[in-house]
Amino acid sequence: MIMMPPDVKVFIATAPIDMRKSHDGLAAIIQTSFQQDSFSGHLFVFLSKQRDRIKIFYWDRNGYCFWYKRLEKGRFHIPRVQGTLFTVSAQELCLLLEGIDLTHEKRLRPL
């Protein structure tokens, strides 16, 4: 389980990326395509075209960090949404990393 401060946001990219992209390549995508600050400390989640690999990218005080996972069987499932980026909670990210299909989960609306 990944421990995160409560104010950290988790952004998931809707389009697949080339998993060979480096720190600078992902930072450029975050800043130009998503109009987000790559130094914010928020987590940016990218999936491969086959959705069997996931890369989490973030800034940690003095440098960029990656967290990478490759599934031996199966795929990661995320909901289809409009736009290039959407947010999930830290709990939903943990479910996604465990292989839970987020597309069919019914969520309570926040108050």
Protein Blocks (a to p, Z undefined) as FASTA:
>chain_A
ZZddfkbccdddfbdcdfkbcfklmmmmmmmmnopafknopacddddfkopaccddddeh
jaccddddddfbdcddddddedjbdcddfklmmmmmnopafklpccdddZZ
